[in-house]
């Protein structure tokens, strides 16, 4: 595996990260969840997020996360992506571990995240990292919260102590 380099994202990274999402997820740009990652995350949460590049400067992975302003002991992982050729090689786990360490140092004692009920791969990954999954009803065979993010926007929640 090529050497990977970690750094804080910059606002100028926004367009290439958003551009990678449909490619990495294998879907048409209009169907990709890119709208969930507006530029403001690169403007206001860069100091708690991580961008990974290979030796050639190509985008390899990213984690966008932050410490909650309302719940200062809680951190939130908002969006994570790993290039298809690097998936299942520990890159995402490493990103999470780096984020956990950063948030622990900042006084956080818990990390939260969410996904959709259909995203079984994400649910398995989070379980393997020690997250507890939450919900209030069964949706598509998974415990999830009905209309968590609005009508029809059901979500599985994840929580993990640090």
C-alpha positions in Angstrom: 0.0 0.0 0.0 1.3 3.5 -0.9 2.2 5.8 2.0 -0.7 7.9 3.3 -0.4 11.4 4.6 -2.9 12.9 7.1 -3.6 16.6 7.4 -6.4 19.0 8.3 -8.8 19.8 5.4 -8.9 23.3 3.9 -11.8 25.1 2.4 -10.2 24.5 -1.1 -10.5 20.7 -0.5 -14.3 20.9 -0.4 -14.9 20.5 -4.2 -12.7 17.5 -4.6 -14.1 15.7 -1.6 -17.7 16.3 -2.7 -16.6 15.2 -6.2 -15.2 12.0 -4.9 -18.4 10.9 -3.1 -20.4 9.8 -6.1 -17.4 8.0 -7.6 -16.5 6.3 -4.4 -20.1 5.3 -3.7 -20.6 4.2 -7.3 -23.7 6.4 -8.0 -24.7 9.2 -10.3 -23.7 12.7 -8.9 -27.4 13.7 -8.5 -28.1 10.7 -6.3 -25.0 11.0 -4.1 -25.3 12.3 -0.5 -22.9 15.1 -1.3 -25.5 17.7 -0.2 -24.9 16.4 3.3 -21.4 17.9 3.2 -21.6 21.6 2.5 -18.6 23.9 2.3 -19.3 25.2 5.9 -17.7 22.0 7.3 -14.4 22.9 5.6 -14.7 26.4 6.8 -15.7 25.8 10.4 -14.7 22.3 11.4 -11.3 21.7 9.7 -9.4 21.7 13.0 -11.3 18.6 14.1 -11.5 16.8 10.7 -8.9 14.7 8.8 -8.0 14.5 5.1 -5.8 11.7 3.8 -3.8 11.8 0.6 -1.4 9.4 -1.1 2.2 10.2 -2.1 0.9 11.7 -5.3 -1.5 14.1 -3.5 -4.5 12.1 -4.6 -7.5 12.1 -2.1 -7.5 8.8 -0.3 -9.9 9.3 2.6 -11.5 11.9 4.8 -13.3 12.2 8.1 -15.4 15.2 8.9 -16.2 15.5 12.6 -16.5 18.0 15.4 -17.0 18.6 19.1 -20.6 19.5 19.9 -21.1 23.2 20.9 -24.2 22.2 22.8 -22.9 19.1 24.4 -19.2 19.8 25.0 -18.4 16.2 26.2 -19.8 14.8 23.0 -18.1 14.6 19.6 -19.9 13.9 16.3 -18.6 12.1 13.2 -20.5 13.6 10.4 -19.1 12.1 7.2 -16.4 9.6 6.3 -15.2 8.3 3.0 -12.4 6.0 1.8 -11.3 5.5 -1.8 -12.5 2.1 -3.0 -9.0 0.7 -3.5 -8.2 1.4 0.1 -11.4 0.1 1.7 -11.1 -2.8 4.1 -7.4 -2.0 4.8 -7.8 -0.3 8.1 -7.9 3.3 6.8 -11.3 4.1 8.2 -10.5 2.5 11.5 -7.3 4.6 11.7 -9.3 7.8 10.9 -11.7 7.0 13.7 -8.9 6.2 16.2 -7.2 9.5 15.3 -10.5 11.3 15.8 -11.1 9.5 19.1 -7.7 10.5 20.4 -8.2 14.2 19.3 -11.6 14.4 21.0 -10.3 12.7 24.2 -7.6 15.3 24.4 -10.3 17.9 24.1 -12.2 16.6 27.0 -14.9 14.6 25.1 -16.1 11.4 26.7 -18.5 10.2 23.9 -18.7 10.1 20.1 -22.0 9.9 18.2 -22.8 9.3 14.5 -25.7 8.3 12.3 -26.5 6.3 9.1 -29.5 5.2 7.2 -31.2 1.8 7.9 -30.1 0.4 4.5 -26.4 1.0 5.2 -25.6 -2.3 6.8 -21.9 -2.0 6.1 -21.7 1.2 8.2 -23.7 -0.5 11.0 -21.3 -3.5 11.0 -18.2 -1.2 11.0 -19.5 0.9 13.9 -20.4 -2.2 15.9 -16.9 -3.5 15.3 -15.5 -0.3 16.7 -17.6 -0.6 19.9 -20.4 1.7 19.0 -23.9 1.0 20.4 -26.7 1.2 17.8 -29.9 2.9 18.6 -33.5 3.4 17.4 -37.1 3.3 18.5 -38.7 1.1 15.8 -37.7 -1.6 13.3 -37.2 -0.1 9.8 -36.0 -2.4 6.9 -35.2 -5.0 9.5 -33.0 -2.7 11.6 -33.6 -0.8 14.8 -33.7 2.9 13.7 -35.5 6.2 14.5 -38.5 6.9 12.3 -38.3 10.3 10.6 -35.1 11.2 12.6 -34.1 13.9 10.0 -37.6 14.7 8.8 -40.4 12.8 7.0 -39.0 9.6 5.5 -35.5 10.3 6.7 -35.0 7.4 9.1 -31.7 7.0 10.9 -29.7 4.5 13.0 -27.8 6.2 15.7 -24.4 5.2 17.0 -22.8 6.1 20.3 -19.5 5.1 21.9 -17.8 6.1 25.1 -14.2 7.3 24.8 
